[in-house]
Amino acid sequence: MAHFPVNHPARPIYRVLSGVIGLYILVFGVWGVVQTAGESLFGRESNWVLGLRTNLAFSLASVIFGAFLLVGASRRTNLGHYMNLTAGIIFLVTSILMMSVLQTDANFLNFSMSTVIVSMLFGLVLLGTGLYDKVGPPEHAEAARRHRKHPVSEAHTR
């Protein structure tokens, strides 16, 4: 079973970091919707917003995903933890899939290589924040701290 640190001291910083990423994605999405309004949903025109290429479908998805990340960052429960883990995986998988179809007609989200790189970076950061923002009762945090200091129990030393 994976071990996630509980009540990590830098948890507020990680929540702010995921919130900043969510805000960037939301602003990108809203600006993209404004810029691509009236065009086809999966158009392949040269629309650039905040350094990333977009179309109406990608902009709408970004609005939804940015709001999702802001909700996760605003929660002080494990909901944010799971949302960041999920978002990180989604960003990484999407960036790899879109990179594999970058120069084909299957590039329906109108990604460019810069969009792939930013998606990978956001995925890695969100996955990292998800790994360290787990919340739990003080007893669980203390047990995890004791385990880190003394990982070998008496039962295993005999």
C-alpha positions in Angstrom: 0.0 0.0 0.0 1.3 3.5 -0.9 2.2 5.8 1.9 1.0 9.3 1.7 2.3 11.8 4.3 -0.5 13.0 6.6 -0.7 16.6 7.6 2.5 17.6 5.8 3.8 21.0 7.0 4.0 22.4 3.5 0.3 21.4 2.7 -0.9 25.0 2.5 1.8 25.8 -0.1 0.8 22.8 -2.1 -2.9 23.9 -2.0 -1.9 27.4 -3.2 0.2 25.9 -6.0 -2.7 23.7 -7.2 -5.0 26.8 -6.9 -2.6 28.9 -9.0 -2.6 26.2 -11.7 -6.4 26.0 -11.5 -6.7 29.8 -11.9 -4.3 29.8 -14.9 -6.3 27.0 -16.6 -9.6 28.8 -15.8 -8.4 32.1 -17.2 -6.9 30.3 -20.2 -10.3 28.6 -20.8 -12.4 31.7 -20.5 -10.1 33.7 -22.7 -10.1 30.9 -25.2 -13.8 30.6 -25.3 -14.0 34.4 -25.9 -11.4 34.1 -28.7 -12.8 31.0 -30.4 -16.6 31.8 -30.0 -18.4 31.3 -33.3 -15.8 28.8 -34.7 -16.3 25.1 -35.0 -16.0 23.1 -31.7 -13.0 21.0 -32.9 -11.5 23.6 -35.2 -7.8 23.5 -36.2 -7.3 27.2 -36.6 -4.3 29.1 -35.2 -5.8 30.4 -32.0 -3.3 31.2 -29.3 -4.1 32.1 -25.7 -1.5 32.7 -23.0 1.1 30.9 -25.1 -0.9 27.8 -25.8 -2.9 26.8 -28.9 -6.6 26.1 -28.4 -9.9 25.6 -30.0 -13.5 25.9 -28.6 -13.6 22.3 -27.2 -10.3 22.7 -25.4 -11.2 26.1 -24.0 -14.5 24.7 -22.7 -12.8 21.7 -21.1 -10.3 24.1 -19.6 -13.0 26.2 -18.0 -14.5 23.1 -16.4 -11.2 21.7 -15.3 -9.9 25.0 -14.0 -13.0 25.4 -11.8 -12.6 21.7 -10.7 -9.0 22.5 -9.6 -10.0 25.6 -7.8 -12.7 23.7 -5.9 -10.1 21.1 -4.9 -7.6 23.7 -3.8 -10.2 25.4 -1.6 -11.1 22.3 0.3 -9.2 21.5 3.5 -10.2 17.9 3.4 -9.0 14.8 1.5 -11.3 15.8 -1.4 -8.5 18.1 -2.6 -6.0 15.4 -2.2 -7.9 13.0 -4.4 -8.8 15.7 -6.9 -5.1 16.7 -7.3 -4.0 13.1 -7.7 -6.7 12.5 -10.3 -6.0 15.8 -12.1 -2.3 15.1 -12.2 -2.9 11.7 -13.8 -5.4 13.1 -16.3 -3.0 15.9 -17.3 -0.1 13.5 -17.8 -2.2 10.9 -19.8 -3.8 13.6 -21.9 -0.5 15.2 -22.8 1.1 11.9 -23.8 -2.0 10.9 -25.9 -2.1 14.4 -27.6 1.6 14.3 -28.3 1.2 11.0 -30.1 -1.4 12.5 -32.5 0.1 16.0 -32.7 0.7 16.1 -36.4 -2.4 14.2 -37.4 -6.1 14.9 -37.9 -6.8 13.1 -34.6 -5.4 16.3 -32.8 -9.0 17.3 -32.0 -8.0 19.6 -29.1 -5.7 21.5 -31.3 -2.6 20.9 -29.1 0.8 22.2 -30.0 4.1 21.0 -28.5 4.0 23.9 -26.1 0.6 22.8 -24.9 1.9 19.3 -24.4 4.9 20.5 -22.3 2.7 22.8 -20.2 0.2 19.9 -19.7 3.0 17.6 -18.6 4.4 20.1 -16.2 1.0 20.8 -14.7 0.4 17.1 -14.4 3.6 16.5 -12.6 3.0 19.5 -10.2 -0.5 18.4 -9.5 0.5 14.8 -8.9 3.2 16.1 -6.5 0.7 18.3 -4.6 -1.7 15.3 -4.5 1.0 13.2 -2.9 1.6 15.6 0.0 -1.7 17.3 0.8 -3.4 14.4 2.6 -5.2 15.4 5.7 -5.8 13.3 8.8 -6.2 13.4 12.5 -3.1 14.3 14.6 -2.8 10.7 15.8 -2.3 9.4 12.2 0.3 12.1 11.5 2.1 11.2 14.7 2.1 7.5 13.8 3.5 8.3 10.4 6.2 10.5 11.9 7.2 7.7 14.3 7.2 5.2 11.4 9.6 7.5 9.5 11.9 7.8 12.5 11.8 4.1 13.4 10.6 2.1 10.4 11.7 -1.3 11.7 9.4 -2.6 14.4 10.3 -5.1 17.1 8.4 -7.9 15.5 10.7 -7.8 12.4 14.0 -7.8 14.4 13.6 -11.3 15.9 
